[in-house]
Amino acid sequence: MNRMKNANTLSSDAQKVQASLAARGIQANVLEISESTHTAAEAARAIGCQLAQIAKSLVFRAEQSGAAILVITSGANRVNEQRLAVLVGEPIAKASPDFVREATGFAVGGVPPVGHSTALRIFIDQDLRQHAAIWAAAGTPRSMVRLTPAELEAATGGVVADVK
């Protein structure tokens, strides 16, 4: 089913995520998978976990400041954009694929929780804390990394909040 490659055979984007996690003291192995993990549903099927265990990365743009906002939410949840705007302190909008790539260094469908090309404000869905293990994108639409919620929080410094 899933085949893990060692760090030397991972794609360059997946290697960047692996290195970024290691630099933060997180000992997790990035997996590159033959099936697509572009969407949360695809990722859950490919990994063989519950949809709620997928830590999906969604990028928004703060409308006044232009800041990139990363929300890492449970795959089972939809982000409440009004609630997020209150957390951010200004109106937000969905980010274009070009904005996502520029802000994070990664394409939509592969945005990881770490290793971004610019500093992002990060919010983490409190519902992810319900799971012993969660799975996040790892740089490509075919790579994932298994983390604990505590590792995700430590690695990102994200604010845990109710974002749904």
C-alpha positions in Angstrom: 0.0 0.0 0.0 2.1 3.0 1.3 5.8 2.9 0.6 8.1 5.0 2.7 11.2 6.3 1.0 14.3 7.1 3.0 15.2 10.8 3.3 17.7 10.5 0.4 15.1 9.4 -2.1 12.3 11.8 -1.1 11.4 14.6 -3.6 13.1 17.9 -2.8 10.0 19.5 -1.3 9.4 16.4 0.9 13.1 16.6 2.0 12.6 20.2 2.9 9.7 19.3 5.2 11.7 16.4 6.7 14.6 18.7 7.4 12.4 21.4 8.9 10.8 19.0 11.3 14.2 17.6 12.3 15.5 21.1 12.9 12.5 21.6 15.3 13.4 18.4 17.2 10.5 16.4 15.7 11.5 12.9 14.8 8.9 12.0 12.1 9.3 10.3 8.8 7.8 11.8 5.7 6.1 9.3 3.5 5.7 9.6 -0.3 2.6 7.7 -1.4 1.7 6.4 -4.8 -1.9 7.6 -4.4 -2.9 11.3 -4.4 -3.2 13.0 -1.1 -4.2 16.3 -2.7 -7.5 16.4 -0.7 -8.3 15.4 2.9 -10.6 12.6 1.7 -7.9 11.3 -0.7 -5.3 11.5 2.0 -7.4 9.6 4.5 -8.1 6.8 2.0 -4.4 6.6 1.0 -3.2 6.5 4.6 -6.0 4.4 5.9 -7.1 6.7 8.7 -10.2 8.7 9.7 -10.9 11.9 7.8 -10.8 13.7 11.1 -7.1 12.7 11.5 -6.0 14.6 8.4 -4.5 17.9 9.4 -5.4 19.9 6.2 -3.6 23.1 5.5 -5.6 26.0 4.2 -4.1 29.4 3.4 -6.1 32.6 3.6 -5.0 36.2 2.9 -5.7 38.9 5.4 -7.5 41.6 3.3 -6.0 44.7 5.0 -2.5 43.7 5.8 -2.1 41.1 3.0 -0.6 38.7 5.5 -0.7 34.9 4.8 -2.7 33.0 7.4 -2.3 29.2 7.6 -5.1 27.2 9.2 -4.4 23.6 10.0 -7.8 22.0 10.5 -9.2 18.6 10.9 -10.1 17.0 7.6 -13.6 16.6 8.8 -14.1 20.3 9.5 -14.8 23.4 7.5 -13.2 26.6 8.5 -15.6 29.3 9.7 -14.2 32.3 7.9 -16.1 34.8 10.1 -14.6 33.2 13.2 -11.2 33.2 11.6 -11.5 36.9 10.8 -12.2 37.6 14.4 -9.1 35.6 15.4 -7.0 37.4 12.8 -8.3 40.8 13.7 -9.2 41.7 10.1 -11.3 40.4 7.2 -9.8 37.4 5.4 -10.2 36.0 1.9 -9.4 32.6 0.4 -5.9 32.7 -1.1 -5.2 32.1 -4.8 -2.9 29.2 -5.7 -0.2 31.8 -6.7 -0.5 33.5 -3.3 -0.2 30.1 -1.6 2.9 29.2 -3.5 4.5 32.5 -2.9 3.7 32.6 0.8 4.5 29.0 1.6 6.9 27.8 -1.2 4.5 24.9 -1.8 1.6 24.2 -4.1 -2.0 23.8 -2.9 -2.6 20.2 -1.9 0.9 19.8 -0.5 1.3 22.7 2.0 3.0 21.3 5.1 2.8 22.7 8.6 6.5 23.8 8.5 9.2 24.7 6.1 7.5 27.8 4.6 9.3 30.4 2.5 7.8 33.2 4.6 6.6 33.6 8.2 2.9 32.8 8.5 0.4 33.3 11.2 -0.8 29.8 12.1 -4.0 28.7 13.7 -4.5 25.0 14.6 -8.0 23.4 14.9 -8.5 22.4 18.5 -10.4 19.3 17.3 -7.0 17.8 16.1 -6.2 17.3 19.8 -8.8 14.5 20.0 -6.5 12.1 18.1 -3.3 10.3 19.2 -1.9 10.6 15.7 -2.7 13.0 12.8 -1.4 13.2 9.3 -0.3 16.4 7.6 0.8 17.2 4.0 4.5 17.1 3.6 5.4 19.3 0.6 3.7 17.5 -2.3 0.3 16.2 -3.2 1.6 12.7 -2.6 3.5 13.1 0.7 2.3 12.9 4.3 3.8 13.0 7.7 2.4 11.4 10.9 2.6 13.7 13.9 1.0 13.9 17.4 -1.1 17.1 18.0 1.6 18.1 20.6 4.3 17.8 17.9 2.3 19.8 15.4 1.8 22.6 18.0 5.4 22.6 19.0 6.7 22.5 15.5 4.5 25.4 14.2 4.0 27.6 17.3 0.4 27.9 16.0 -2.4 29.2 18.1 -4.9 26.4 19.0 -8.4 27.7 18.5 -12.0 26.8 17.5 -11.8 27.5 13.8 -14.9 25.6 12.7 
